Amino acid sequence: MGTAVAAGAAGLAVGVVGGMVAAEVVDEIGDFFEGDEEGDEEEE
């Protein structure tokens, strides 16, 4: 039972992190098409 709970928690964590990464990628793509990528590259 404990193993199943741990696996579920790990899966949830991966889902949250994956969602954050996907959102960041979409945001970067949006910036690229808007022509804002020049400013972003200097910041990073």
N, C-alpha and C positions, 0 to 999 in steps of 0.2 A: 504493500500500500504506500509506504513512504517513498519507494522508488518511483512509483507512478506520479506522485505529487511533485517530486523533484524534477522529473522529466517534463511535466506540464509547466512548471515554473520556468524551466530553461527554455522551453518552446516559446513561452510568452515573451521572455526577455529578447529572444532572437527576433521575434515578430516586431517588437517595439523598435529595436535598433534598425532592423531592415526597413521599417516604415520611415524612420528618420533619415536614413541614407537615401531612400527613394525620393523623399520630399526635397532633400538638398540637391539631388541630381536634377530633378524637375525644375527647381528654382534656378540652377546654373544654366540649364538649357533655355529657360525663359529669358534670363539676362542676356544670353548670347544672341538670341533672335531680336532682342530689343536694342542691341548695340551697346549694352552696358559693360561688356566683358573687359574693356580696356581698363576701367577703374578697378574692377575686381582683381585683376592680375597684379596690380601695384600694391594692393592691400595685403595679399597673401605671401 
